[in-house]
Structures are given as C-alpha cells and as structure tokens.
Amino acid sequence: MKKLITCLLLWCSCIMTTIAKALPVDSLPVRGFCISAPLPHELAPFLRFIDEELAPRHINTLVLRVDFNYQYTSHPELRDSAALSAAQVKQLVAACRKHQIRIIPQINLLGHQSWAVTTMGLLRVYPEFDETPWVKMPEKYVWPNADGLYCKSYCPLHPGVHKIVFELVDEICAAFEATAFHAGMDEVFYIGDDKCPRCSGLDKAELYAGEVQKIRNHLALKGRQLWIWGDRLLDGKTTGLGMWEASMNNTHRAVDLIPKDVMICDWHYERPDKTPVYFAMKGLPVITCPWRKPANAKAQLNDMFNYRETATPEMKSRYQGMMQTVWSGVGHFLDEFYGKGKVPQQDTVNTSANCFRTIFTR
C-alpha cells in the first residue's frame, strides 16, 4: 500500500510539473492585455470576455485606453458623445477584482492629441495648449505631408495644461480604483518646435523627460505608478529602428533622465527586437508588447523567459513580463476573436487575436 501511495504521489508530481511547464507564462509578474475601453454598448460582451477568456488565461493586468470615453465630472466638456458612466466603470472594476486583475486606465498625454483629420478632446476644447497651432488639420489626411503631421501634441510648458490634465488623471484613477496610470507618450513627433514661444531652442530630450517626471511625481503623491510606451526612449538612427518604434528627433536621451520606477511598455510589431535588455540595463522595469504577429510574439515571450532565467538578481526583477496590445475597438476585436466578422480578413494568421492566443494559452 505504501509503495502504491508513493507511486501515486510521484505520478501526481510529474503531472503537476507537466502542467506547470505547459503554462510557463504564469511565472511572469505582468501578464497583460491592452485594449481601448469598451463603449457603453460593448460593455456586456467585454465583461464576458474578462470572465471567459482573460481570467482562464491568468491575465493579471488590463490596460484600458479610456481617453475621453468617460463621463468626467471635473471636465464634462471633454467627454465623448457616448461615454462610460461611473456605474459602468464600477462593473469593470468588480469583474477584474473577482479575477485579481489589475486595471490600469490610460489617457494619451503629450502626443496623440489628434488622429488623421480629427482633433482629440483636449486640443479641440483648449486649442491654446497646441504645440503647433499653425499646423492646420487637413480635410483629407495623407502621410507623408508637408507639415510632418502625424499626431498633434500639447505644449508641455504651457502654464495651464497640467491643471486640466491632472484633474482628468486623478478622476479616472479614482473611478477605476487604480494603483497605476498609463500616460501613452508614444510617437511624439511635435516637441520643442522652433516656432513655439515656450519650447523653441530647448533640448527635446529634457522636455520629454521633464513631462515624464512631472506626471510621475503627480501620480506618486497618491502612491500610483506611471506606465509609458518606450519608443521615444530609443535612438531610431543608431539602432536602425526608425521613426515609429524609436525616436528620430533626439528624445531618446531622456532614458537617462527619467525616474527609475517608470514602467516601460516596449513595443515592437515588425521584428522581435531585444530592446528590453537596454531598458533593464538603464535601471527601468520593462514589459514586452506584441500586437498581431504570432511568430514574433512567441520569440518575444521566449526572450523574456531567457532574460529572467539568465539575468543577475538585480536585472531579473526589471524584466516584468508581456502585454498583448490591441489597436482596434472592443467590438472589432471580439468579432475577430470569435470569428464573427462580417468582412472576411485578408490575413487570417497575423491578427491580434491569434497573437493573444499564442502567448496566453488557456
């Protein structure tokens, strides 16, 4: 009988070891998912997605790109026409709390104050904050263009911008009961413009780092951590990463000027470049963020495990994990994920849904 029990225990141990090896992603501190916050009519199916897909995959971090999709009371003039109510946000909070998922809301700060022909809420209502007010929004957007317009930025030195921005940040963090806030800050092409009466002639890296520091310090007053995308902290020319996944306007030197507790969301979508090592060696915590190419995501996941396995104890703690990013609305993504899209996809392999399934198995 004792031998039988011993054999059963050994068999159970082997089974548990096999299961553990089948789910290695659980060993990552951050197992994240990033998507736009659902519109009010998308809330119910998204709550089901949290219960039925995120939780079984052991996702522990959900970054929601809220921006102006919330019924702000501090600045109702900035609300989207259809925006989540406080009660609807509490449904999201409750769903995530049930599964021990940390919610991190995002409002795009500094850059991404416009998209294509649309000016976003902040500059639409407060045009005086515009870094480049002489650049007019086109009737039809094309890239490249004579103005170098990708997305508008607000001027980080405007004396009135942070009062409004921080009131929005405080309100959304309180609504989501958040211990961290994602400020975006990616793809900032307009900064320190020569025509800006406040920024002209100033060091772009110092301007960028100053904005990171200001936001970080404000969040720290209430014990919250700042998360940002990492592309502006990489040298696009030296690395060959170019102007999208890295900086070509000299903001990259800000990597040595920002606080070391800022979480870097390091995104690379076309190649699995190993830049997490760079950020970790700069003393910054970092997560890897894929989008739609499963093969790249798998390589990035394997790299993250290798970094953590081979790093010194000082470096290991900086390799924080993975976060799947989705750059469509909730409705479109759920249609893609469940195969309910009305228009057949041209590429059925390289999709954000397949990428998500690849790195976060049930």
Residue pairs with C-beta under 8 A, 6 or more apart in sequence:
20 26
22 361
23 58
23 361
24 305
25 31
25 58
25 301
25 322
25 359
25 360
25 361
26 58
27 305
27 308
28 304
28 305
28 308
28 320
28 321
28 322
29 320
29 321
30 60
30 61
30 287
30 320
30 321
30 322
30 323
31 57
31 58
31 59
31 60
31 61
31 321
31 322
31 323
31 360
32 59
32 60
32 61
32 62
32 63
32 287
32 321
32 322
32 323
32 324
33 54
33 59
33 61
33 62
33 63
33 323
33 324
33 326
33 356
33 360
34 62
34 63
34 64
34 65
34 106
34 265
34 289
34 323
34 324
34 325
34 326
35 63
35 64
35 65
35 325
35 326
35 330
35 333
36 64
36 65
36 69
36 326
36 328
36 329
36 330
37 64
37 65
37 66
37 67
37 69
37 70
37 84
37 92
37 105
37 330
38 45
38 46
38 84
38 92
38 330
39 69
39 82
39 84
39 329
39 330
39 331
40 82
40 83
40 84
40 85
40 88
41 82
42 329
42 330
42 331
42 334
43 84
43 88
43 91
43 92
45 330
45 331
45 334
46 92
46 330
46 334
47 91
47 92
47 95
49 334
49 337
50 62
50 92
50 95
50 96
50 99
50 101
51 95
51 99
53 337
54 62
54 99
54 101
55 98
55 99
55 101
56 362
57 360
57 361
57 362
58 360
59 99
59 101
59 360
60 100
60 101
60 102
61 101
61 102
61 104
61 323
62 96
62 101
62 102
62 103
62 104
63 104
63 105
63 106
63 182
63 227
63 323
64 92
64 103
64 104
64 105
64 106
64 176
65 106
65 108
65 182
65 184
66 84
66 105
66 106
66 107
66 172
66 176
67 80
67 106
67 107
67 108
67 120
67 121
68 78
68 79
68 80
68 83
68 120
68 121
69 80
69 82
69 83
69 84
70 79
70 83
70 84
70 89
70 171
70 172
70 175
71 79
71 83
71 84
71 85
71 86
72 78
72 79
72 168
72 171
72 172
73 171
74 167
74 168
74 170
74 171
75 164
75 167
75 168
77 125
78 121
78 122
78 125
78 168
79 121
80 121
86 175
89 175
89 176
90 175
92 103
92 176
93 103
93 176
93 177
95 101
96 102
96 103
102 179
102 180
103 176
103 177
103 178
104 176
104 178
104 180
104 181
104 182
104 227
105 172
105 173
105 175
105 176
105 178
105 181
105 182
106 181
106 182
106 183
106 184
106 227
107 165
107 168
107 169
107 172
107 181
107 183
107 184
108 120
108 183
108 184
108 185
109 154
109 165
109 183
109 184
109 185
109 211
109 215
110 153
110 154
110 156
110 183
110 184
110 185
110 188
110 191
110 208
110 211
111 151
111 152
111 153
111 184
111 185
111 186
111 187
111 188
111 189
111 190
111 191
112 120
112 151
112 184
112 186
112 187
113 119
113 120
113 122
113 123
113 130
113 151
113 152
113 153
113 154
114 120
114 123
114 137
114 149
114 151
114 152
115 151
116 141
117 137
117 138
117 139
117 140
117 141
118 137
119 137
119 152
120 152
122 129
122 154
122 164
122 165
123 129
123 130
123 152
123 154
126 160
126 161
126 164
127 133
128 158
128 160
129 154
129 155
129 158
129 160
129 161
130 152
130 153
130 154
130 155
131 152
131 153
131 154
131 155
131 190
131 191
131 193
131 196
131 199
132 147
132 152
132 153
132 190
132 193
132 195
132 196
134 195
135 147
135 149
135 152
135 190
138 145
138 149
141 149
143 150
148 189
148 190
150 187
150 189
151 187
151 189
151 190
152 190
153 188
153 189
153 190
153 191
154 161
154 165
155 161
155 196
155 198
155 199
156 191
156 199
156 207
156 208
156 210
156 211
156 214
157 196
157 198
157 199
157 207
158 198
162 214
162 218
166 218
169 181
169 215
169 218
169 219
170 222
172 178
172 181
173 181
173 219
173 222
173 224
178 224
179 223
179 224
179 225
180 219
180 224
180 225
180 226
180 227
180 263
181 219
181 224
181 225
181 226
181 227
182 227
182 228
182 265
183 212
183 215
183 226
183 227
183 228
184 228
184 229
185 208
185 211
185 212
185 228
185 229
185 232
186 228
186 229
186 231
186 232
186 267
187 229
187 231
187 232
187 244
188 208
188 232
188 249
188 251
189 243
189 249
191 199
191 204
191 207
191 208
191 249
191 251
192 199
192 200
192 201
192 202
192 203
192 204
192 207
193 199
193 200
194 200
194 201
199 207
203 250
204 249
204 250
204 251
205 250
205 251
205 252
205 253
205 254
205 257
206 254
206 257
207 251
208 232
208 251
208 254
209 254
209 257
209 258
212 226
212 228
212 254
212 258
212 259
212 262
213 257
213 258
213 259
215 226
216 226
216 258
216 259
216 261
216 262
219 225
219 226
225 261
225 262
225 263
226 259
226 261
226 262
226 263
227 262
227 263
227 265
228 262
228 263
228 264
228 265
229 264
229 265
229 267
229 289
230 264
230 265
230 266
230 267
230 275
230 279
230 286
231 244
231 245
231 246
231 247
231 267
232 246
232 247
232 251
232 252
232 254
233 247
233 251
233 252
233 254
233 255
233 258
233 264
233 279
234 241
234 245
234 246
234 247
234 252
234 255
234 275
234 278
235 241
235 246
235 247
235 252
236 242
236 243
236 245
236 246
236 247
236 248
236 252
237 248
239 246
239 273
239 275
241 268
241 273
241 275
242 248
245 267
245 268
245 269
245 270
245 273
246 252
255 279
255 282
255 284
256 282
258 284
260 283
260 284
261 285
262 284
262 285
263 284
263 285
263 286
263 287
263 320
264 279
264 284
264 285
264 286
264 287
265 286
265 287
265 289
265 323
266 275
266 276
266 279
266 286
266 287
266 288
266 289
267 289
267 290
267 291
267 325
268 275
268 288
268 289
268 290
268 296
268 300
269 290
269 291
269 292
269 293
269 296
270 293
270 296
271 296
272 296
272 297
272 299
272 300
272 303
274 303
276 286
276 287
276 288
276 303
276 304
276 307
276 319
277 307
279 285
279 286
279 318
280 286
280 307
280 311
280 315
280 318
280 319
281 315
283 318
284 318
285 317
285 318
285 320
286 318
286 319
286 320
287 320
287 321
287 322
287 323
288 300
288 301
288 303
288 304
288 321
288 322
288 323
289 322
289 323
289 324
289 325
290 296
290 297
290 300
290 322
290 324
290 325
290 355
290 359
291 324
291 325
291 326
291 327
291 352
291 355
292 350
292 351
292 352
292 354
292 355
293 350
293 355
294 349
294 350
294 354
294 355
294 357
294 358
297 322
297 324
297 355
297 358
297 359
298 358
298 359
300 322
300 359
301 322
301 359
304 319
304 321
304 322
307 315
307 316
307 319
308 316
308 319
311 318
311 319
322 359
324 352
324 355
324 356
324 359
324 360
325 352
326 333
326 352
326 356
327 352
328 336
328 352
332 341
333 352
333 353
334 340
335 341
335 342
336 345
336 351
336 352
336 353
337 353
337 356
345 351
348 354
